Amino acid sequence: MSSSKQKISAAIPFENETVDEIRSREYRRTCSLDVIEQLLPTGLLELLQSCWSERAMRPSSRYVLKLIKKLEQQ
């Protein structure tokens, strides 16, 4: 069985997704992350989702790091 068709085991939060699904931007845009939004700091889920956007709409690494630091301080 090729690695792209194997199921990932214990790779939280992707434990029920295939390798192809995990790597697919289209899949990630259309399928929500399996997380409990109330347990995340305000703004983190939106940041995670924006990282899967089309390249032109994706935030820069610098912006992501700055926002994560800001969220840590809240």
Contacts in CASP RR format, 6 or more apart in sequence:
PFRMAT RR
TARGET T0000
AUTHOR 0000-0000-0000
METHOD contacts of the structure
MODEL  1
MSSSKQKISAAIPFENETVDEIRSREYRRTCSLDVIEQLLPTGLLELLQS
CWSERAMRPSSRYVLKLIKKLEQQ
3 19 0 8 1.000
4 18 0 8 1.000
4 19 0 8 1.000
4 20 0 8 1.000
5 18 0 8 1.000
5 19 0 8 1.000
5 20 0 8 1.000
6 18 0 8 1.000
6 19 0 8 1.000
7 16 0 8 1.000
7 18 0 8 1.000
8 14 0 8 1.000
8 15 0 8 1.000
8 17 0 8 1.000
8 18 0 8 1.000
8 19 0 8 1.000
8 22 0 8 1.000
9 15 0 8 1.000
11 22 0 8 1.000
13 33 0 8 1.000
13 34 0 8 1.000
13 35 0 8 1.000
14 21 0 8 1.000
14 22 0 8 1.000
16 34 0 8 1.000
20 27 0 8 1.000
21 27 0 8 1.000
21 31 0 8 1.000
25 52 0 8 1.000
25 54 0 8 1.000
28 52 0 8 1.000
29 52 0 8 1.000
29 53 0 8 1.000
33 45 0 8 1.000
33 48 0 8 1.000
33 49 0 8 1.000
35 45 0 8 1.000
37 45 0 8 1.000
41 71 0 8 1.000
41 74 0 8 1.000
42 71 0 8 1.000
42 74 0 8 1.000
43 71 0 8 1.000
44 68 0 8 1.000
44 71 0 8 1.000
47 59 0 8 1.000
47 64 0 8 1.000
47 67 0 8 1.000
47 68 0 8 1.000
47 71 0 8 1.000
50 57 0 8 1.000
50 58 0 8 1.000
50 59 0 8 1.000
51 58 0 8 1.000
51 59 0 8 1.000
51 64 0 8 1.000
52 58 0 8 1.000
59 67 0 8 1.000
END
